[in-house]
Amino acid sequence: MKRFMYCGYTDSQITLKYNPKVITRSVAYFENMAFLYFESPEDIAPELVADGDMKSFPDGSKWFRMNEVFHYFSCEDDAPWQRKEKDKKPSFFINFLRKDKIASYIYYHYIHQEGNPVNCDRFMSIHNYQDMIIMYCEFPSELVTWADIEGKPHTP
């Protein structure tokens, strides 16, 4: 299963589209930016997940794929990725970092991942765009321990 986070600029609301290849999808806004999060077993263009009046980046694209810099849990099989609880509330947390602190912020999470053997949020991930760090999670959280995960935790 792959996680995708895109950002783009808009002055209007985004409409989320139904796509049978997408497990979950949500959108958040901050000032004139929209953040689109979705999960799918394969690469899907954001235009197939959301529709809106997006402003173009200098290269003509409407969406920019953000870098995934951290997650606790990943799996190859779809079964562990299904939500156990329905009606989960997606949440986005936006932080701004000084550019010279982004690497240490990411490194901190890797160290935390290695040293924290319990209570990891299955669906939490952190993405980066310029000096922004966007954390995606869902409430209520679905916590897992390393005993629930084959092998060691790994964020590519």
N, CA, C and O of each residue as an XYZ file, in Angstrom:
624
protein
N       0.843     -1.169      0.000
C       0.000      0.000      0.000
C       0.893      1.240      0.000
O       1.898      1.290      0.710
N       0.527      2.216     -0.785
C       1.305      3.446     -0.880
C       0.493      4.619     -0.343
O      -0.725      4.687     -0.507
N       1.201      5.530      0.299
C       0.580      6.767      0.781
C       0.975      7.899     -0.179
O       2.108      7.964     -0.656
N       0.029      8.769     -0.440
C       0.291      9.905     -1.321
C      -0.187     11.180     -0.633
O      -1.289     11.226     -0.086
N       0.647     12.206     -0.668
C       0.260     13.528     -0.178
C       0.685     14.518     -1.259
O       1.851     14.581     -1.650
N      -0.281     15.278     -1.721
C      -0.032     16.308     -2.731
C      -0.444     17.654     -2.158
O      -1.322     17.737     -1.300
N       0.197     18.696     -2.641
C      -0.228     20.049     -2.286
C      -0.421     20.843     -3.570
O       0.173     20.550     -4.608
N      -1.254     21.836     -3.465
C      -1.511     22.714     -4.589
C      -2.144     24.000     -4.086
O      -2.541     24.104     -2.926
N      -2.230     24.963     -4.970
C      -2.781     26.274     -4.618
C      -4.160     26.444     -5.245
O      -4.366     26.148     -6.422
N      -5.094     26.925     -4.438
C      -6.458     27.134     -4.908
C      -7.144     28.182     -4.044
O      -6.750     28.420     -2.902
N      -8.170     28.803     -4.602
C      -9.000     29.728     -3.843
C     -10.397     29.153     -3.623
O     -11.289     29.848     -3.136
N     -10.586     27.885     -3.981
C     -11.908     27.266     -3.853
C     -11.784     25.888     -3.195
O     -10.684     25.401     -2.931
N     -12.928     25.287     -2.942
C     -12.962     23.964     -2.314
C     -12.667     22.873     -3.345
O     -12.969     23.019     -4.529
N     -12.078     21.789     -2.873
C     -11.749     20.631     -3.696
C     -12.864     19.601     -3.519
O     -13.362     19.404     -2.411
N     -13.249     18.951     -4.604
C     -14.215     17.866     -4.558
C     -13.459     16.549     -4.660
O     -12.686     16.338     -5.594
N     -13.686     15.667     -3.693
C     -13.049     14.351     -3.727
C     -13.875     13.430     -4.615
O     -15.096     13.354     -4.484
N     -13.196     12.734     -5.519
C     -13.862     11.818     -6.448
C     -13.791     10.387     -5.923
O     -12.878     10.025     -5.181
N     -14.761      9.594     -6.319
C     -14.700      8.161     -6.017
C     -13.737      7.511     -7.009
O     -13.810      7.757     -8.213
N     -12.853      6.693     -6.498
C     -11.952      5.915     -7.334
C     -11.823      4.544     -6.671
O     -11.386      4.468     -5.523
N     -12.187      3.464     -7.352
C     -12.164      2.146     -6.717
C     -10.771      1.683     -6.294
O     -10.652      0.758     -5.490
N      -9.729      2.301     -6.812
C      -8.368      1.915     -6.451
C      -7.840      2.664     -5.230
O      -6.726      2.410     -4.772
N      -8.642      3.584     -4.707
C      -8.230      4.398     -3.569
C      -8.935      3.894     -2.314
O     -10.157      3.749     -2.293
N      -8.149      3.627     -1.265
C      -8.717      3.119     -0.015
C      -9.311      4.243      0.813
O     -10.451      4.148      1.267
N      -8.550      5.298      1.011
C      -9.052      6.446      1.768
C      -8.537      7.712      1.104
O      -7.496      7.702      0.448
N      -9.267      8.792      1.278
C      -8.854     10.068      0.690
C      -9.412     11.188      1.550
O     -10.497     11.067      2.119
N      -8.669     12.270      1.639
C      -9.139     13.435      2.377
C      -8.352     14.652      1.924
O      -7.301     14.540      1.292
N      -8.887     15.814      2.262
C      -8.250     17.068      1.867
C      -8.294     18.030      3.050
O      -9.246     18.036      3.830
N      -7.254     18.834      3.166
C      -7.188     19.871      4.195
C      -6.731     21.163      3.527
O      -6.136     21.148      2.449
N      -7.019     22.275      4.187
C      -6.686     23.588      3.630
C      -5.898     24.396      4.641
O      -6.118     24.304      5.849
N      -4.980     25.186      4.124
C      -4.253     26.165      4.927
C      -4.009     27.369      4.028
O      -3.297     27.279      3.027
N      -4.602     28.483      4.396
C      -4.538     29.704      3.596
C      -4.973     29.368      2.170
O      -6.092     28.891      1.981
N      -4.134     29.599      1.166
C      -4.555     29.322     -0.215
C      -4.011     27.985     -0.728
O      -3.895     27.775     -1.936
N      -3.682     27.087      0.201
C      -3.149     25.781     -0.186
C      -4.136     24.671      0.158
O      -4.861     24.742      1.151
N      -4.144     23.647     -0.689
C      -4.910     22.431     -0.433
C      -3.923     21.275     -0.314
O      -2.950     21.199     -1.064
N      -4.183     20.381      0.631
C      -3.351     19.199      0.849
C      -4.237     17.973      0.644
O      -5.220     17.781      1.360
N      -3.888     17.162     -0.321
C      -4.652     15.978     -0.684
C      -3.894     14.740     -0.234
O      -2.744     14.531     -0.621
N      -4.542     13.920      0.584
C      -3.953     12.666      1.049
C      -4.810     11.508      0.561
O      -6.037     11.556      0.646
N      -4.152     10.457      0.042
C      -4.881      9.237     -0.296
C      -3.944      8.047     -0.265
O      -2.721      8.186     -0.302
N      -4.552      6.871     -0.195
C      -3.816      5.613     -0.161
C      -4.306      4.728     -1.287
O      -5.503      4.647     -1.561
N      -3.355      4.059     -1.941
C      -3.684      3.187     -3.060
C      -2.556      2.179     -3.241
O      -1.407      2.476     -2.913
N      -2.865      0.998     -3.757
C      -1.788      0.037     -4.017
C      -0.941      0.404     -5.227
O       0.107     -0.202     -5.451
N      -1.372      1.376     -6.002
C      -0.612      1.768     -7.193
C      -0.591      3.286     -7.335
O      -1.391      3.989     -6.717
N       0.327      3.777     -8.151
C       0.420      5.215     -8.402
C      -0.813      5.682     -9.169
O      -1.181      5.115    -10.198
N      -1.435      6.719     -8.646
C      -2.620      7.301     -9.279
C      -2.418      8.812     -9.321
O      -1.968      9.413     -8.346
N      -2.743      9.403    -10.426
C      -2.633     10.860    -10.555
C      -3.641     11.531     -9.626
O      -4.767     11.051     -9.500
N      -3.262     12.631     -8.975
C      -4.186     13.310     -8.056
C      -5.459     13.795     -8.744
O      -6.498     13.916     -8.095
N      -5.396     14.074    -10.041
C      -6.587     14.510    -10.772
C      -7.654     13.418    -10.834
O      -8.821     13.715    -11.087
N      -7.270     12.161    -10.608
C      -8.231     11.057    -10.596
C      -8.843     10.851     -9.207
O      -9.714     10.002     -9.024
N      -8.372     11.644     -8.224
C      -8.847     11.529     -6.850
C      -9.582     12.799     -6.413
O     -10.489     12.741     -5.582
N      -9.192     13.930     -6.968
C      -9.776     15.214     -6.549
C      -9.950     16.127     -7.748
O      -9.206     16.060     -8.726
N     -10.952     16.977     -7.642
C     -11.242     17.926     -8.702
C     -11.395     19.306     -8.079
O     -12.022     19.460     -7.032
N     -10.821     20.296     -8.727
C     -10.938     21.653     -8.219
C     -10.269     22.642     -9.146
O      -9.591     22.265    -10.101
N     -10.467     23.894     -8.854
C      -9.882     24.967     -9.654
C      -8.486     25.264     -9.086
O      -8.313     26.178     -8.280
N      -7.515     24.486     -9.515
C      -6.153     24.599     -9.000
C      -5.345     25.585     -9.828
O      -5.498     25.661    -11.047
N      -4.487     26.334     -9.157
C      -3.566     27.232     -9.843
C      -2.353     26.416    -10.294
O      -1.980     25.438     -9.646
N      -1.757     26.815    -11.379
C      -0.625     26.070    -11.937
C       0.682     26.454    -11.264
O       0.913     27.619    -10.939
N       1.536     25.449    -11.058
C       2.923     25.698    -10.673
C       3.654     26.203    -11.916
O       3.123     26.085    -13.020
N       4.856     26.761    -11.769
C       5.582     27.280    -12.940
C       5.758     26.253    -14.063
O       5.828     26.632    -15.232
N       5.830     24.966    -13.730
C       6.000     23.951    -14.780
C       4.666     23.531    -15.406
O       4.644     22.655    -16.271
N       3.560     24.139    -14.983
C       2.249     23.838    -15.542
C       1.455     22.802    -14.771
O       0.259     22.642    -15.018
N       2.080     22.096    -13.847
C       1.360     21.086    -13.072
C       0.445     21.756    -12.052
O       0.692     22.884    -11.625
N      -0.603     21.051    -11.672
C      -1.577     21.575    -10.708
C      -1.306     21.079     -9.294
O      -1.670     21.743     -8.323
N      -0.672     19.920     -9.170
C      -0.388     19.314     -7.874
C       1.095     19.000     -7.776
O       1.735     18.666     -8.773
N       1.634     19.108     -6.576
C       3.023     18.748     -6.308
C       3.020     17.594     -5.308
O       2.439     17.701     -4.228
N       3.673     16.489     -5.676
C       3.741     15.354     -4.752
C       4.763     15.647     -3.663
O       5.935     15.901     -3.941
N       4.302     15.608     -2.433
C       5.164     15.903     -1.294
C       6.011     14.681     -0.960
O       5.623     13.548     -1.244
N       7.160     14.921     -0.361
C       8.046     13.846      0.054
C       7.537     13.217      1.343
O       7.295     13.920      2.324
N       7.373     11.901      1.347
C       7.043     11.220      2.588
C       8.350     11.019      3.340
O       9.266     10.363      2.846
N       8.431     11.587      4.536
C       9.689     11.530      5.288
C       9.626     10.584      6.472
O      10.659     10.271      7.064
N       8.423     10.117      6.833
C       8.333      9.231      7.987
C       6.986      8.537      8.033
O       5.960      9.126      7.694
N       6.994      7.284      8.454
C       5.786      6.553      8.853
C       6.204      5.417      9.768
O       7.349      4.967      9.730
N       5.274      4.955     10.588
C       5.559      3.833     11.479
C       5.311      2.499     10.806
O       6.092      1.563     10.977
N       4.251      2.402     10.057
C       3.778      1.101      9.610
C       3.596      1.082      8.104
O       3.050      2.022      7.525
N       4.048      0.025      7.478
C       3.771     -0.194      6.063
C       3.560     -1.684      5.859
O       4.034     -2.501      6.649
N       2.861     -2.029      4.815
C       2.628     -3.446      4.537
C       2.436     -3.633      3.042
O       2.034     -2.718      2.324
N       2.731     -4.834      2.599
C       2.552     -5.174      1.191
C       1.133     -5.684      0.922
O       0.622     -5.553     -0.190
N       0.511     -6.255      1.930
C      -0.802     -6.862      1.800
C      -1.885     -5.839      2.164
O      -1.677     -4.994      3.034
N      -3.030     -5.918      1.501
C      -4.118     -4.973      1.770
C      -4.840     -5.235      3.086
O      -5.360     -4.300      3.696
N      -4.883     -6.494      3.539
C      -5.676     -6.850      4.727
C      -5.303     -6.032      5.962
O      -6.207     -5.502      6.609
N      -4.014     -5.896      6.334
C      -3.706     -5.095      7.530
C      -3.997     -3.603      7.334
O      -4.020     -2.838      8.298
N      -4.214     -3.202      6.101
C      -4.410     -1.791      5.819
C      -5.872     -1.370      5.916
O      -6.164     -0.175      5.897
N      -6.784     -2.307      6.017
C      -8.198     -1.968      6.148
C      -8.455     -1.369      7.532
O      -7.899     -1.832      8.528
N      -9.288     -0.354      7.585
C      -9.614      0.290      8.859
C     -10.501     -0.630      9.690
O     -11.476     -1.191      9.192
N     -10.146     -0.774     10.965
C     -10.954     -1.589     11.868
C     -12.178     -0.814     12.342
O     -13.233     -1.395     12.597
N     -12.028      0.491     12.455
C     -13.125      1.338     12.896
C     -13.602      2.189     11.724
O     -12.800      2.761     10.986
N     -14.889      2.260     11.573
C     -15.472      3.102     10.528
C     -15.596      4.529     11.045
O     -15.508      4.766     12.250
N     -15.795      5.456     10.160
C     -15.994      6.866     10.506
C     -14.813      7.458     11.264
O     -14.998      8.241     12.197
N     -13.610      7.088     10.868
C     -12.430      7.696     11.470
C     -12.306      9.130     10.963
O     -12.669      9.430      9.826
N     -11.798      9.997     11.806
C     -11.650     11.404     11.437
C     -10.209     11.668     10.980
O      -9.278     11.568     11.779
N     -10.024     12.003      9.698
C      -8.672     12.341      9.252
C      -8.253     13.702      9.811
O      -9.062     14.625      9.908
N      -6.988     13.804     10.173
C      -6.468     15.060     10.728
C      -5.123     15.382     10.096
O      -4.300     14.499      9.856
N      -4.923     16.648      9.836
C      -3.672     17.151      9.283
C      -3.088     18.130     10.284
O      -3.801     18.987     10.807
N      -1.808     18.010     10.552
C      -1.102     18.949     11.419
C       0.012     19.575     10.591
O       0.856     18.876     10.030
N       0.003     20.896     10.523
C       0.968     21.616      9.699
C       1.934     22.355     10.613
O       1.529     23.112     11.495
N       3.207     22.119     10.383
C       4.260     22.805     11.134
C       5.224     23.446     10.155
O       5.455     22.932      9.061
N       5.775     24.560     10.558
C       6.803     25.221      9.763
C       8.125     25.077     10.491
O       8.213     25.319     11.695
N       9.146     24.685      9.759
C      10.471     24.501     10.333
C      11.459     25.409      9.624
O      11.301     25.739      8.448
N      12.471     25.799     10.361
C      13.581     26.467      9.689
C      14.222     25.444      8.773
O      14.346     24.274      9.136
N      14.627     25.873      7.595
C      15.179     24.934      6.617
C      16.394     24.185      7.150
O      16.632     23.043      6.756
N      17.158     24.802      8.030
C      18.340     24.118      8.561
C      17.981     23.115      9.668
O      18.867     22.435     10.186
N      16.700     23.014     10.037
C      16.260     22.069     11.081
C      15.447     20.902     10.528
O      15.104     19.995     11.286
N      15.128     20.891      9.242
C      14.297     19.832      8.675
C      14.972     18.470      8.814
O      14.322     17.503      9.211
N      16.246     18.376      8.500
C      16.950     17.087      8.588
C      16.971     16.563     10.019
O      16.783     15.365     10.232
N      17.193     17.427     10.999
C      17.227     16.948     12.384
C      15.831     16.534     12.856
O      15.710     15.611     13.662
N      14.789     17.187     12.378
C      13.416     16.800     12.708
C      13.129     15.387     12.193
O      12.578     14.554     12.911
N      13.507     15.137     10.959
C      13.306     13.808     10.372
C      14.143     12.774     11.119
O      13.649     11.692     11.436
N      15.380     13.088     11.397
C      16.258     12.155     12.110
C      15.693     11.819     13.491
O      15.752     10.667     13.921
N      15.151     12.809     14.178
C      14.533     12.565     15.482
C      13.461     11.484     15.376
O      13.384     10.608     16.236
N      12.634     11.535     14.332
C      11.569     10.551     14.181
C      12.121      9.158     13.881
O      11.560      8.164     14.341
N      13.193      9.073     13.128
C      13.823      7.771     12.893
C      14.349      7.183     14.203
O      14.173      5.994     14.466
N      14.990      8.009     15.015
C      15.513      7.537     16.300
C      14.350      7.124     17.206
O      14.424      6.103     17.890
N      13.290      7.911     17.207
C      12.104      7.583     18.002
C      11.515      6.234     17.554
O      11.100      5.425     18.384
N      11.487      6.007     16.254
C      10.956      4.767     15.705
C      11.792      3.568     16.167
O      11.237      2.524     16.511
N      13.096      3.707     16.176
C      13.972      2.612     16.594
C      13.840      2.321     18.084
O      13.955      1.169     18.503
N      13.601      3.353     18.884
C      13.602      3.175     20.331
C      12.241      3.009     20.964
O      12.159      2.819     22.178
N      11.173      3.073     20.199
C       9.829      3.002     20.749
C       9.150      1.718     20.266
O       8.606      1.696     19.162
N       9.171      0.646     21.070
C       8.659     -0.636     20.596
C       7.144     -0.799     20.673
O       6.626     -1.821     20.223
N       6.424      0.157     21.220
C       4.981     -0.030     21.387
C       4.207      1.201     20.949
O       4.762      2.289     20.794
N       2.913      0.999     20.753
C       1.961      2.074     20.515
C       2.335      3.007     19.369
O       2.540      4.206     19.561
N       2.416      2.441     18.197
C       2.691      3.213     16.991
C       1.401      3.338     16.202
O       0.682      2.354     16.032
N       1.103      4.518     15.725
C      -0.121      4.745     14.964
C       0.029      4.150     13.565
O       0.913      4.543     12.804
N      -0.826      3.220     13.244
C      -0.760      2.490     11.976
C      -0.813      3.413     10.760
O      -0.124      3.151      9.774
N      -1.596      4.471     10.797
C      -1.841      5.284      9.605
C      -1.136      6.639      9.612
O      -1.302      7.418      8.673
N      -0.363      6.933     10.640
C       0.311      8.228     10.718
C       1.470      8.290      9.723
O       2.226      7.330      9.573
N       1.595      9.418      9.057
C       2.744      9.656      8.181
C       3.060     11.145      8.183
O       2.205     11.979      8.483
N       4.308     11.461      7.840
C       4.763     12.855      7.799
C       5.319     13.126      6.406
O       6.073     12.325      5.853
N       4.932     14.267      5.855
C       5.331     14.654      4.504
C       5.928     16.057      4.550
O       5.658     16.830      5.469
N       6.736     16.370      3.553
C       7.468     17.636      3.543
C       7.262     18.371      2.220
O       7.274     17.767      1.147
N       7.074     19.690      2.320
C       7.050     20.583      1.162
C       7.692     21.891      1.588
O       7.188     22.572      2.480
N       8.781     22.237      0.966
C       9.558     23.423      1.309
C       9.846     23.438      2.814
O      10.476     22.509      3.320
N       9.401     24.474      3.544
C       9.667     24.515      4.983
C       8.485     23.999      5.805
O       8.432     24.218      7.015
N       7.538     23.316      5.155
C       6.369     22.761      5.835
C       6.548     21.270      6.090
O       7.061     20.531      5.250
N       6.117     20.857      7.252
C       6.010     19.446      7.599
C       4.521     19.199      7.854
O       3.917     19.855      8.702
N       3.936     18.258      7.125
C       2.525     17.945      7.262
C       2.407     16.532      7.827
O       2.893     15.574      7.227
N       1.760     16.410      8.982
C       1.529     15.092      9.554
C       0.075     14.715      9.305
O      -0.839     15.495      9.574
N      -0.122     13.509      8.787
C      -1.456     12.976      8.575
C      -1.687     11.865      9.588
O      -0.823     11.009      9.779
N      -2.844     11.872     10.238
C      -3.229     10.777     11.128
C      -4.748     10.708     11.176
O      -5.443     11.567     10.633
N      -5.242      9.681     11.828
C      -6.678      9.478     11.925
C      -7.053      9.233     13.376
O      -6.294      8.629     14.134
N      -8.243      9.714     13.757
C      -8.742      9.502     15.114
C     -10.078      8.781     15.059
O     -10.918      9.127     14.229
N     -10.305      7.788     15.915
C      -9.356      7.324     16.914
C      -8.192      6.578     16.258
O      -8.347      5.959     15.206
N      -7.034      6.651     16.896
C      -5.840      5.998     16.376
C      -5.986      4.487     16.458
O      -6.656      3.959     17.346
N      -5.348      3.801     15.516
C      -5.234      2.342     15.581
C      -3.779      2.044     15.890
O      -2.910      2.126     15.022
N      -3.535      1.700     17.132
C      -2.166      1.490     17.576
C      -1.724      0.059     17.324
O      -2.492     -0.888     17.492
N      -0.475     -0.074     16.920
C       0.147     -1.378     16.736
C       1.472     -1.384     17.492
O       2.025     -0.329     17.801
N       1.966     -2.564     17.781
C       3.292     -2.701     18.374
C       4.182     -3.405     17.362
O       3.700     -3.945     16.366
N       5.475     -3.397     17.622
C       6.393     -4.070     16.696
C       6.090     -5.563     16.634
O       6.389     -6.202     15.625
N       5.500     -6.138     17.691
C       5.132     -7.555     17.669
C       4.050     -7.815     16.608
O       3.942     -8.928     16.094
N       3.253     -6.789     16.281
C       2.214     -6.922     15.254
C       2.796     -6.814     13.856
O       2.126     -7.145     12.878
N       4.033     -6.356     13.752
C       4.651     -6.077     12.469
C       5.793     -7.066     12.256
O       6.660     -7.211     13.117
N       5.794     -7.740     11.120
C       6.906     -8.644     10.837
C       8.145     -7.835     10.534
O       8.104     -6.889      9.747
N       9.244     -8.207     11.159
C      10.501     -7.505     10.933
C      10.567     -6.204     11.698
O       9.703     -5.906     12.522
N      11.600     -5.436     11.417
C      11.803     -4.156     12.086
C      11.041     -3.056     11.371
O      10.766     -3.177     10.177
N      10.696     -1.998     12.066
C      10.062     -0.855     11.406
C      11.022     -0.239     10.397
O      12.236     -0.227     10.604
N      10.478      0.256      9.335
C      11.340      0.835      8.294
C      10.578      1.887      7.521
O       9.473      1.639      7.038
N      11.160      3.043      7.407
C      10.643      4.093      6.544
C      11.643      4.269      5.406
O      12.803      4.589      5.664
N      11.229      4.070      4.161
C      12.205      4.200      3.055
C      12.707      5.625      2.906
O      13.526      5.903      2.030
